[in-house]
């Protein structure tokens, strides 16, 4: 069973206590900029990325923040899941500059 937790800069998904992946973000000016999502190859094909991003977007909405999809997976996810259209915004140059290098 997968477990999702939020850290200071990422949502982590674990399976049976082992970290399986994460969605990394930076909060900037009332917006949560998602810039990197990864699921370990050992857990590929189990739907964990979708479960993780769904949790992260729902949590972001509950926090009253806008979602800025920079990560290709999150971009693709929100394009397919229009129920998030009310919280998704395009990245600005300031959002992109806030991403840690």
C-alpha positions in Angstrom: 0.0 0.0 0.0 1.3 3.5 -0.9 1.7 6.2 1.6 2.1 9.9 0.7 3.7 12.5 2.9 4.6 16.1 2.4 8.1 17.4 3.2 9.4 20.9 3.0 9.9 20.9 -0.8 8.3 17.7 -2.0 5.5 15.1 -1.7 6.9 11.7 -1.1 5.3 8.4 -2.0 6.4 5.2 -0.2 5.5 1.6 -0.7 5.9 -0.7 2.3 8.1 1.8 3.9 10.4 2.3 0.9 10.5 5.6 -0.9 9.1 5.0 -4.4 9.1 8.6 -5.8 8.4 12.2 -5.2 7.0 15.4 -6.7 9.2 18.4 -6.0 7.9 21.9 -5.7 8.8 25.4 -4.6 6.2 27.8 -3.1 6.3 31.3 -4.6 3.9 34.2 -4.2 0.8 32.1 -3.5 1.7 29.6 -6.1 3.1 26.1 -5.8 5.5 25.5 -8.7 5.9 21.7 -9.5 9.2 21.2 -11.3 10.2 17.6 -10.9 8.4 14.3 -10.5 10.0 10.9 -10.5 9.0 7.3 -9.6 11.7 4.8 -9.2 11.8 2.2 -12.1 11.2 -0.6 -9.6 7.7 0.8 -9.1 6.9 1.8 -12.7 3.5 0.8 -14.1 1.7 0.8 -10.8 0.0 4.2 -11.1 2.0 5.7 -8.4 2.9 8.9 -10.2 -0.8 9.6 -10.8 -1.7 8.8 -7.2 1.1 11.1 -6.0 0.2 14.0 -8.3 -3.5 13.7 -7.5 -2.7 14.0 -3.8 -0.3 16.9 -4.3 -2.7 18.9 -6.4 -5.6 18.2 -4.0 -3.4 19.3 -1.1 -2.3 22.4 -3.0 -5.9 23.4 -3.6 -6.8 22.9 0.0 -3.9 25.2 1.0 -5.4 27.9 -1.2 -2.4 28.0 -3.6 -2.4 27.9 -7.4 -0.7 25.1 -9.2 2.1 26.0 -11.6 3.0 22.9 -13.8 6.5 23.1 -15.0 7.3 19.4 -14.7 6.4 17.6 -17.9 4.4 14.9 -16.0 2.4 17.4 -14.0 1.7 19.4 -17.2 0.4 16.3 -19.0 -1.6 15.3 -15.9 -3.4 18.6 -15.6 -4.1 18.8 -19.3 -5.9 15.4 -19.0 -7.6 16.1 -15.6 -9.6 19.2 -16.3 -11.0 19.1 -12.8 -7.9 21.0 -11.7 -8.4 23.8 -14.3 -9.6 26.2 -11.6 -6.2 26.1 -9.8 -3.8 25.7 -12.6 -1.9 28.8 -13.9 0.9 29.2 -16.5 4.4 29.8 -15.2 5.7 33.3 -15.1 9.4 34.2 -15.4 9.4 34.9 -11.6 8.0 31.3 -11.0 10.8 29.8 -13.1 13.4 31.9 -11.3 12.2 30.6 -8.0 13.1 27.0 -8.9 16.2 26.0 -7.1 19.2 25.3 -9.4 
